[in-house]
């Protein structure tokens, strides 16, 4: 069930249009993204590296810089400990490159998802001790590792935490008592006492801020590290953080760098996956390149993705890129099977009535739990946890909806969990197997979700007649890029659309091409890439088999004035189809009713 909502956010669109040389329609789309005021609009449209905030504004950044400058100059061994996902891999690479540039004696370690689990643990600390490491610097993890950091400190080590996840807390008489690890420095913009202007950075961006601040403190040329912004861009998109404020600048600048990257590994991966570098955008990071890097941490070791970034020869880069692509292809097959099992469980067991879905798939590879949870969330629009059998108890991942804060939900059930961490939209957790049913019941009892919360809101930017879908308008929309979370592609709608005909395309019959016409008589091609079978069944149920057959034969024309034929409402994104040099406007259907 969906609730279509037409956004009606007001502003002086004529003023915005004139001042920024954009059309009133584009001005309206910017306002719909809650970009308000001339200064904010200017930054949204034209923000550059010069608009990024000073990393020294972060709490404890001064401590981290002072400690690391002293350690680097003293020649002490430093180890970077990252995480096994795309953000952790990019964060690790950024710190390694930055520290090496500054002359540090540095190496890295990344936990094995199956053997070590998430984040800093005693195995990693003991490995560092055995290697005579003096200082550990975490990235994309560490904020929830209080016990492990206490252990490292007891062994005489220096520990600097850089992270972006929520700070753990416990409730005390209605107040939150935050539990910071006792490291030598804890740099995390989500600290309640951190006055940094933007809280939404990914782990790689925090790491980048640290190496930037270090370079300045050591009188090195900070501009020499600008190339690392492409890695920040990959992590920002891959970790699905909001593409607003600084993140928008990082991704916008980083994408341009990535198109002409000098990194042999990234170039090899772009070529291996068939991405056109000149047209590379956030989609390619999120759905092509990123999954290949994540596959290494899911099915093998994330160190292979790090090796790709550090490849020194083209031959080495090509081999590693091919390996990662093959791993991701294998991951896709395994995911499809697990998703089908999850759907069957939701449809055929008592959990189908739950507000929060807790799905136990004992045979599912634990690295796929988050992906499966995301697919289930998309289908049922409910928060989802997918749990698998691990070496000790159960492990899993969760994906949430906009109306439910997943980390806070887990915190209300903390007594049932061995470990957990994350943020509003995603989390990881582990628990004893005997606590599974109690966890399912309690997470639902304490969810505080209403019926309204569980209805997906489809936010429509504006109603737009098909005559407005032109090559110029599609080009104008590009000023809103890069698209991603919190800066979605604009969504338009039109009602009383007459469906004239349709045909199924593709060797897998996974594309539906329709010819449609609006009330003004403007006809246009419409593409639908969603659930084709579901769409066709909907037509049959609503309009009957005869109308369905007529549609597929291209003859869906009302036989008399009393008939309406197949008349529908669509949300869509405007597009241009180019074939043999000829450009034709078309729409890409997102939702229908």
C-alpha positions as semicolon CSV with decimal commas, in nm:
position;residue;x (nm);y (nm);z (nm)
1;X;0,000;0,000;0,000
2;X;0,128;0,344;-0,091
3;X;0,025;0,697;-0,008
4;X;0,102;0,939;-0,291
5;X;0,181;1,285;-0,156
6;X;0,220;1,587;-0,381
7;X;0,476;1,827;-0,235
8;X;0,356;2,186;-0,224
9;X;0,646;2,378;-0,073
10;X;0,628;2,746;-0,142
11;X;0,897;3,002;-0,226
12;X;0,956;3,301;-0,450
13;X;1,037;3,086;-0,752
14;X;1,055;3,386;-0,985
15;X;1,329;3,543;-0,767
16;X;1,522;3,214;-0,741
17;X;1,488;3,156;-1,114
18;X;1,620;3,501;-1,202
19;X;1,902;3,507;-0,945
20;X;2,043;3,162;-1,023
21;X;1,956;3,143;-1,394
22;X;1,740;2,835;-1,360
23;X;1,380;2,770;-1,460
24;X;1,098;2,813;-1,205
25;X;1,036;2,438;-1,227
26;X;1,397;2,365;-1,126
27;X;1,367;2,625;-0,847
28;X;1,060;2,438;-0,720
29;X;1,248;2,106;-0,724
30;X;1,530;2,259;-0,518
31;X;1,280;2,396;-0,264
32;X;1,124;2,049;-0,237
33;X;1,463;1,929;-0,115
34;X;1,442;2,180;0,173
35;X;1,721;2,397;0,034
36;X;1,608;2,739;0,154
37;X;1,767;3,083;0,119
38;X;2,009;3,228;-0,133
39;X;2,321;3,110;0,051
40;X;2,200;2,750;0,077
41;X;2,085;2,745;-0,287
42;X;2,419;2,884;-0,404
43;X;2,603;2,613;-0,209
44;X;2,367;2,344;-0,341
45;X;2,420;2,451;-0,702
46;X;2,782;2,563;-0,693
47;X;2,944;2,425;-0,376
48;X;3,316;2,352;-0,407
49;X;3,601;2,218;-0,195
50;X;3,640;2,571;-0,054
51;X;3,298;2,531;0,114
52;X;3,402;2,227;0,319
53;X;3,427;2,277;0,696
54;X;3,751;2,275;0,893
55;X;3,806;1,929;1,039
56;X;3,960;2,085;1,349
57;X;3,607;2,182;1,454
58;X;3,545;1,817;1,545
59;X;3,567;1,726;1,909
60;X;3,901;1,558;1,990
61;X;4,048;1,629;1,647
62;X;4,316;1,839;1,816
63;X;4,399;1,549;2,049
64;X;4,415;1,305;1,758
65;X;4,644;1,535;1,561
66;X;4,877;1,599;1,854
67;X;4,908;1,229;1,937
68;X;4,966;1,123;1,577
69;X;5,212;1,401;1,491
70;X;5,421;1,295;1,790
71;X;5,399;0,924;1,696
72;X;5,483;0,986;1,329
73;X;5,784;1,202;1,413
74;X;5,906;0,948;1,668
75;X;5,888;0,671;1,406
76;X;5,642;0,464;1,608
77;X;5,454;0,184;1,434
78;X;5,094;0,276;1,355
79;X;4,824;0,032;1,249
80;X;4,499;0,138;1,082
81;X;4,209;-0,094;1,164
82;X;3,909;-0,052;0,935
83;X;3,589;-0,239;0,861
84;X;3,502;-0,494;0,591
85;X;3,245;-0,287;0,400
86;X;3,293;-0,025;0,130
87;X;3,316;0,263;0,379
88;X;3,568;0,079;0,595
89;X;3,780;-0,020;0,295
90;X;3,792;0,336;0,158
91;X;3,857;0,478;0,507
92;X;4,149;0,241;0,556
93;X;4,297;0,334;0,219
94;X;4,261;0,709;0,290
95;X;4,441;0,683;0,624
96;X;4,716;0,463;0,479
97;X;4,777;0,702;0,190
98;X;4,765;1,008;0,416
99;X;4,996;0,864;0,681
100;X;5,245;0,738;0,423
101;X;5,250;1,080;0,259
102;X;5,344;1,223;0,599
103;X;5,624;0,970;0,648
104;X;5,456;0,738;0,898
105;X;5,555;0,378;0,963
106;X;5,205;0,244;0,901
107;X;5,021;-0,073;0,800
108;X;4,663;-0,193;0,824
109;X;4,434;-0,471;0,935
110;X;4,070;-0,538;0,853
111;X;3,862;-0,790;1,048
112;X;3,739;-1,107;0,880
113;X;3,361;-1,096;0,880
114;X;3,326;-1,464;0,973
115;X;3,620;-1,511;1,211
116;X;3,648;-1,171;1,376
117;X;3,307;-1,008;1,337
118;X;3,250;-0,635;1,313
119;X;3,498;-0,376;1,433
120;X;3,782;-0,378;1,680
121;X;3,829;-0,696;1,883
122;X;4,095;-0,869;2,095
123;X;4,222;-1,081;1,804
124;X;4,308;-0,767;1,609
125;X;4,467;-0,603;1,913
126;X;4,675;-0,913;1,989
127;X;4,790;-0,926;1,626
128;X;4,897;-0,564;1,656
129;X;5,083;-0,633;1,981
130;X;5,265;-0,926;1,820
131;X;5,377;-0,690;1,542
132;X;5,512;-0,434;1,795
133;X;5,250;-0,178;1,695
134;X;5,251;0,127;1,918
135;X;4,935;0,304;1,802
136;X;4,601;0,186;1,664
137;X;4,384;0,420;1,458
138;X;4,033;0,292;1,388
139;X;3,816;0,405;1,098
140;X;3,447;0,342;1,039
141;X;3,444;0,157;1,373
142;X;3,560;0,190;1,732
143;X;3,288;0,403;1,889
144;X;3,122;0,089;2,033
145;X;3,444;-0,093;2,127
146;X;3,488;0,036;2,484
147;X;3,599;-0,301;2,629
148;X;3,842;-0,374;2,348
149;X;3,996;-0,027;2,367
150;X;4,030;-0,060;2,745
151;X;4,221;-0,384;2,681
152;X;4,454;-0,216;2,428
153;X;4,518;0,068;2,670
154;X;4,595;-0,179;2,949
155;X;4,861;-0,328;2,721
156;X;5,027;0,012;2,685
157;X;4,895;0,099;2,339
158;X;4,780;0,438;2,213
159;X;4,435;0,432;2,048
160;X;4,274;0,696;1,827
161;X;3,913;0,635;1,722
162;X;3,765;0,781;1,403
163;X;3,406;0,677;1,339
164;X;3,068;0,808;1,227
165;X;2,829;0,565;1,392
166;X;2,592;0,642;1,679
167;X;2,753;0,670;2,021
168;X;2,627;0,387;2,249
169;X;2,420;0,500;2,545
170;X;2,211;0,371;2,831
171;X;1,891;0,521;2,964
172;X;1,916;0,663;3,317
173;X;1,596;0,812;3,456
174;X;1,481;0,918;3,113
175;X;1,819;1,069;3,024
176;X;2,080;0,926;2,791
177;X;2,420;0,851;2,939
178;X;2,660;0,824;2,646
179;X;2,930;0,557;2,667
180;X;3,246;0,685;2,500
181;X;3,546;0,452;2,481
182;X;3,845;0,571;2,683
183;X;4,075;0,616;2,386
184;X;4,341;0,885;2,355
185;X;4,110;1,063;2,111
186;X;3,756;0,988;1,990
187;X;3,669;1,168;1,667
188;X;3,305;1,111;1,575
189;X;3,075;1,396;1,460
190;X;2,780;1,213;1,621
191;X;2,921;1,278;1,967
192;X;2,668;1,486;2,159
193;X;2,947;1,726;2,263
194;X;3,085;1,765;1,907
195;X;3,007;2,108;1,762
196;X;3,104;2,020;1,404
197;X;2,843;2,183;1,175
198;X;2,751;1,865;0,986
199;X;2,674;1,532;1,154
200;X;2,610;1,322;0,843
201;X;2,961;1,229;0,726
202;X;3,055;0,870;0,645
203;X;3,360;0,705;0,800
204;X;3,582;0,781;0,500
205;X;3,500;1,152;0,519
206;X;3,600;1,158;0,888
207;X;3,926;0,981;0,795
208;X;3,985;1,235;0,519
209;X;3,933;1,521;0,766
210;X;4,195;1,364;0,994
211;X;4,466;1,330;0,728
212;X;4,390;1,683;0,609
213;X;4,430;1,821;0,963
214;X;4,749;1,616;1,012
215;X;4,901;1,747;0,690
216;X;4,835;2,105;0,796
217;X;4,984;2,042;1,140
218;X;5,297;1,896;0,981
219;X;5,332;2,183;0,730
220;X;5,271;1,956;0,433
221;X;5,083;2,049;0,117
222;X;4,721;1,948;0,185
223;X;4,637;1,981;-0,187
224;X;4,851;1,673;-0,250
225;X;4,581;1,470;-0,077
226;X;4,287;1,607;-0,277
227;X;4,283;1,294;-0,496
228;X;4,152;1,098;-0,198
229;X;3,820;1,276;-0,243
230;X;3,729;1,015;-0,505
231;X;3,751;0,754;-0,230
232;X;3,535;0,967;-0,002
233;X;3,278;0,987;-0,284
234;X;3,274;0,608;-0,329
235;X;3,224;0,554;0,045
236;X;2,961;0,827;0,080
237;X;2,744;0,676;-0,193
238;X;2,821;0,315;-0,097
239;X;2,736;0,369;0,270
240;X;2,405;0,536;0,172
241;X;2,441;0,849;0,384
242;X;2,245;1,164;0,303
243;X;2,374;1,348;-0,006
244;X;2,335;1,691;0,149
245;X;2,570;1,966;0,269
246;X;2,934;1,846;0,270
247;X;2,843;1,502;0,137
248;X;2,700;1,660;-0,178
249;X;3,028;1,846;-0,237
250;X;3,240;1,538;-0,168
251;X;3,042;1,329;-0,415
252;X;3,014;1,600;-0,680
253;X;3,388;1,669;-0,675
254;X;3,484;1,305;-0,620
255;X;3,283;1,182;-0,920
256;X;3,466;1,421;-1,150
257;X;3,798;1,293;-1,014
258;X;3,684;0,932;-1,048
259;X;3,604;0,980;-1,418
260;X;3,973;1,045;-1,479
261;X;4,118;0,851;-1,185
262;X;4,487;0,762;-1,182
263;X;4,422;0,473;-0,943
264;X;4,504;0,159;-1,140
265;X;4,269;-0,057;-0,937
266;X;3,969;0,169;-0,977
267;X;4,038;0,208;-1,351
268;X;4,054;-0,170;-1,389
269;X;3,727;-0,221;-1,198
270;X;3,551;0,044;-1,407
271;X;3,666;-0,125;-1,729
272;X;3,600;-0,479;-1,602
273;X;3,236;-0,399;-1,513
274;X;3,170;-0,220;-1,841
275;X;3,102;0,121;-1,689
276;X;3,151;0,415;-1,923
277;X;3,391;0,632;-1,720
278;X;3,282;0,952;-1,894
279;X;2,921;0,903;-1,778
280;X;2,999;0,758;-1,435
281;X;2,748;0,861;-1,170
282;X;2,614;0,760;-0,828
283;X;2,417;0,469;-0,976
284;X;2,739;0,304;-1,095
285;X;2,898;0,337;-0,750
286;X;2,590;0,214;-0,566
287;X;2,494;-0,075;-0,793
288;X;2,801;-0,176;-0,997
289;X;3,139;-0,079;-0,848
290;X;3,039;-0,071;-0,481
291;X;2,888;-0,421;-0,471
292;X;3,208;-0,563;-0,624
293;X;3,414;-0,407;-0,344
294;X;3,165;-0,519;-0,080
295;X;3,166;-0,873;-0,221
296;X;3,527;-0,917;-0,109
297;X;3,433;-0,857;0,253
298;X;3,121;-1,070;0,222
299;X;3,256;-1,386;0,060
300;X;3,633;-1,364;0,103
301;X;3,831;-1,089;0,274
302;X;3,797;-0,714;0,237
303;X;4,175;-0,700;0,217
304;X;4,141;-0,799;-0,149
305;X;3,946;-0,481;-0,224
306;X;4,212;-0,284;-0,037
307;X;4,478;-0,459;-0,247
308;X;4,290;-0,345;-0,557
309;X;4,314;0,018;-0,445
310;X;4,684;-0,026;-0,371
311;X;4,769;-0,212;-0,694
312;X;5,094;-0,085;-0,844
313;X;5,084;-0,260;-1,184
314;X;4,807;-0,282;-1,443
315;X;4,835;-0,661;-1,453
316;X;4,782;-0,688;-1,077
317;X;4,489;-0,444;-1,096
318;X;4,322;-0,636;-1,381
319;X;4,348;-0,969;-1,199
320;X;4,210;-0,827;-0,873
321;X;3,926;-0,645;-1,051
322;X;3,827;-0,966;-1,231
323;X;3,831;-1,157;-0,903
324;X;3,604;-0,902;-0,734
325;X;3,357;-0,906;-1,023
326;X;3,344;-1,287;-1,012
327;X;3,285;-1,277;-0,637
328;X;2,999;-1,032;-0,685
329;X;2,841;-1,249;-0,955
330;X;2,848;-1,541;-0,711
331;X;2,703;-1,318;-0,439
332;X;2,408;-1,226;-0,665
333;X;2,310;-1,592;-0,710
334;X;2,334;-1,665;-0,337
335;X;2,134;-1,352;-0,258
336;X;1,849;-1,442;-0,495
337;X;1,805;-1,780;-0,324
338;X;1,808;-1,627;0,027
339;X;1,562;-1,353;-0,071
340;X;1,317;-1,612;-0,205
341;X;1,342;-1,808;0,124
342;X;1,277;-1,487;0,320
343;X;0,967;-1,405;0,113
344;X;0,829;-1,756;0,171
345;X;0,882;-1,721;0,547
346;X;0,702;-1,387;0,562
347;X;0,407;-1,516;0,357
348;X;0,366;-1,850;0,535
349;X;0,442;-1,795;0,905
350;X;0,303;-1,590;1,191
351;X;0,564;-1,316;1,143
352;X;0,360;-1,181;0,848
353;X;0,146;-0,988;1,099
354;X;0,444;-0,828;1,277
355;X;0,532;-0,460;1,240
356;X;0,903;-0,544;1,262
357;X;1,001;-0,853;1,064
358;X;1,256;-1,080;1,232
359;X;1,354;-1,348;0,980
360;X;1,576;-1,642;1,069
361;X;1,761;-1,800;0,776
362;X;2,008;-2,043;0,936
363;X;2,170;-2,147;0,605
364;X;2,207;-1,795;0,464
365;X;2,565;-1,670;0,440
366;X;2,581;-1,415;0,721
367;X;2,741;-1,156;0,492
368;X;2,424;-1,144;0,283
369;X;2,188;-1,072;0,573
370;X;2,186;-0,695;0,516
371;X;2,116;-0,725;0,143
372;X;1,832;-0,972;0,204
373;X;1,687;-0,745;0,474
374;X;1,691;-0,456;0,228
375;X;1,503;-0,655;-0,037
376;X;1,240;-0,766;0,214
377;X;1,199;-0,408;0,336
378;X;1,143;-0,292;-0,023
379;X;0,865;-0,546;-0,077
380;X;0,679;-0,515;0,254
381;X;0,779;-0,166;0,373
382;X;0,854;-0,270;0,728
383;X;1,174;-0,269;0,935
384;X;1,350;-0,602;0,880
385;X;1,612;-0,803;1,065
386;X;1,763;-1,107;0,895
387;X;1,948;-1,343;1,128
388;X;2,175;-1,635;1,041
389;X;2,354;-1,905;1,236
390;X;2,706;-1,797;1,333
391;X;2,996;-1,963;1,515
392;X;2,853;-1,837;1,843
393;X;2,478;-1,784;1,848
394;X;2,304;-1,578;1,580
395;X;2,427;-1,283;1,380
396;X;2,245;-1,056;1,145
397;X;2,171;-0,718;0,995
398;X;1,871;-0,491;0,984
399;X;1,734;-0,234;0,741
400;X;1,474;0,019;0,846
401;X;1,209;0,255;0,710
402;X;1,208;0,633;0,747
403;X;0,963;0,629;1,039
404;X;1,159;0,394;1,268
405;X;1,502;0,451;1,423
406;X;1,661;0,107;1,414
407;X;1,948;0,173;1,656
408;X;1,708;0,312;1,919
409;X;1,479;0,012;1,866
410;X;1,767;-0,227;1,931
411;X;1,874;-0,027;2,235
412;X;1,532;-0,098;2,391
413;X;1,612;-0,470;2,361
414;X;1,981;-0,448;2,451
415;X;1,947;-0,698;2,739
416;X;1,869;-0,973;2,484
417;X;2,165;-0,897;2,258
418;X;2,530;-0,994;2,277
419;X;2,635;-0,696;2,068
420;X;2,479;-0,439;1,836
421;X;2,555;-0,113;1,661
422;X;2,446;0,105;1,373
423;X;2,226;0,406;1,307
424;X;1,870;0,504;1,210
425;X;1,839;0,309;0,886
426;X;2,070;0,010;0,936
427;X;2,224;-0,197;1,214
428;X;2,414;-0,512;1,293
429;X;2,346;-0,741;1,587
430;X;2,429;-1,073;1,749
431;X;2,237;-1,267;2,014
432;X;2,212;-1,612;2,173
433;X;1,989;-1,846;1,970
434;X;1,763;-1,909;2,270
435;X;1,675;-1,535;2,275
436;X;1,543;-1,530;1,917
437;X;1,170;-1,562;1,984
438;X;1,181;-1,328;2,283
439;X;1,368;-1,073;2,071
440;X;1,104;-1,096;1,796
441;X;0,823;-1,041;2,043
442;X;0,993;-0,765;2,239
443;X;1,120;-0,563;1,939
444;X;0,760;-0,560;1,814
445;X;0,601;-0,482;2,150
446;X;0,836;-0,186;2,197
447;X;0,839;-0,068;1,835
448;X;0,593;0,220;1,889
449;X;0,502;0,195;1,518
450;X;0,155;0,303;1,409
451;X;-0,044;0,188;1,103
452;X;0,034;0,519;0,939
453;X;0,408;0,465;0,992
454;X;0,387;0,145;0,789
455;X;0,233;0,309;0,482
456;X;0,503;0,406;0,233
457;X;0,483;0,770;0,134
458;X;0,558;0,836;-0,232
459;X;0,661;1,201;-0,243
460;X;0,581;1,359;-0,579
461;X;0,760;1,678;-0,676
462;X;0,496;1,803;-0,917
463;X;0,231;1,706;-1,167
464;X;0,389;1,738;-1,510
465;X;0,219;1,703;-1,850
466;X;0,404;1,495;-2,107
467;X;0,452;1,799;-2,330
468;X;0,703;1,928;-2,069
469;X;0,925;1,622;-2,111
470;X;1,182;1,769;-2,348
471;X;1,553;1,728;-2,405
472;X;1,611;2,072;-2,252
473;X;1,414;1,992;-1,937
474;X;1,594;1,661;-1,889
475;X;1,922;1,851;-1,927
476;X;1,811;2,118;-1,678
477;X;1,746;1,854;-1,414
478;X;2,115;1,760;-1,416
479;X;2,193;2,065;-1,197
480;X;2,031;1,869;-0,912
481;X;2,283;1,585;-0,941
482;X;2,438;1,389;-0,777
483;X;2,129;1,193;-0,677
484;X;2,108;0,964;-0,378
485;X;1,963;0,941;-0,029
486;X;1,799;1,272;0,079
487;X;1,855;1,412;-0,271
488;X;1,647;1,172;-0,477
489;X;1,579;1,199;-0,846
490;X;1,276;1,425;-0,894
491;X;0,951;1,233;-0,920
492;X;0,672;1,361;-1,140
493;X;0,315;1,242;-1,183
494;X;0,030;1,253;-1,430
495;X;-0,321;1,118;-1,389
496;X;-0,590;1,010;-1,632
497;X;-0,322;0,866;-1,857
498;X;-0,458;0,650;-2,137
499;X;-0,253;0,335;-2,203
500;X;-0,263;0,282;-2,581
501;X;-0,048;-0,030;-2,603
502;X;0,232;-0,229;-2,445
503;X;0,490;-0,493;-2,528
504;X;0,737;-0,695;-2,325
505;X;1,104;-0,658;-2,419
506;X;1,435;-0,822;-2,328
507;X;1,560;-1,178;-2,350
508;X;1,452;-1,222;-1,988
509;X;1,120;-1,044;-2,055
510;X;1,205;-0,796;-1,780
511;X;1,119;-0,466;-1,952
512;X;0,774;-0,333;-2,037
513;X;0,742;-0,063;-2,302
514;X;0,412;0,122;-2,317
515;X;0,266;0,391;-2,538
516;X;0,067;0,635;-2,327
517;X;-0,123;0,959;-2,379
518;X;-0,219;1,235;-2,134
519;X;-0,543;1,436;-2,127
520;X;-0,391;1,697;-2,357
521;X;-0,344;1,435;-2,626
522;X;0,037;1,424;-2,593
523;X;0,164;1,073;-2,658
524;X;0,496;0,941;-2,527
525;X;0,681;0,611;-2,480
526;X;0,694;0,483;-2,122
527;X;0,937;0,223;-1,986
528;X;0,874;0,010;-1,677
529;X;1,157;-0,194;-1,521
530;X;0,977;-0,317;-1,209
531;X;0,768;-0,629;-1,145
532;X;0,633;-0,688;-1,497
533;X;0,414;-0,982;-1,395
534;X;0,263;-0,780;-1,111
535;X;0,189;-0,487;-1,344
536;X;0,018;-0,708;-1,603
537;X;-0,186;-0,891;-1,339
538;X;-0,298;-0,552;-1,206
539;X;-0,422;-0,455;-1,554
540;X;-0,613;-0,783;-1,586
541;X;-0,780;-0,744;-1,247
542;X;-0,874;-0,379;-1,291
543;X;-0,973;-0,365;-1,656
544;X;-1,047;-0,723;-1,760
545;X;-0,887;-0,976;-1,992
546;X;-1,015;-0,814;-2,311
547;X;-0,858;-0,477;-2,230
548;X;-0,540;-0,659;-2,130
549;X;-0,521;-0,845;-2,461
550;X;-0,602;-0,528;-2,656
551;X;-0,322;-0,344;-2,473
552;X;-0,065;-0,609;-2,568
553;X;-0,183;-0,599;-2,929
554;X;-0,152;-0,218;-2,935
555;X;-0,524;-0,170;-2,988
556;X;-0,640;-0,031;-2,654
557;X;-0,862;0,240;-2,800
558;X;-1,206;0,306;-2,644
559;X;-1,481;0,167;-2,869
560;X;-1,726;0,444;-2,779
561;X;-1,734;0,760;-2,577
562;X;-1,867;0,582;-2,270
563;X;-1,555;0,367;-2,251
564;X;-1,235;0,498;-2,098
565;X;-1,012;0,210;-2,197
566;X;-0,716;0,160;-1,965
567;X;-0,681;0,484;-1,773
568;X;-0,418;0,508;-1,500
569;X;-0,206;0,740;-1,290
570;X;0,172;0,717;-1,302
571;X;0,468;0,860;-1,118
572;X;0,765;0,888;-1,347
573;X;1,109;1,024;-1,421
574;X;1,165;1,204;-1,755
575;X;1,433;1,064;-1,982
576;X;1,574;1,080;-2,334
577;X;1,612;0,768;-2,545
578;X;1,891;0,785;-2,800
579;X;1,893;0,536;-3,088
580;X;2,108;0,565;-3,399
581;X;2,172;0,930;-3,321
582;X;1,803;1,018;-3,286
583;X;1,692;1,148;-2,945
584;X;1,333;1,092;-2,833
585;X;1,168;1,196;-2,504
586;X;1,035;0,912;-2,289
587;X;0,930;0,853;-1,930
588;X;1,040;0,584;-1,685
589;X;0,747;0,470;-1,471
590;X;0,812;0,432;-1,099
591;X;0,465;0,376;-0,946
592;X;0,117;0,318;-1,087
593;X;-0,245;0,304;-0,981
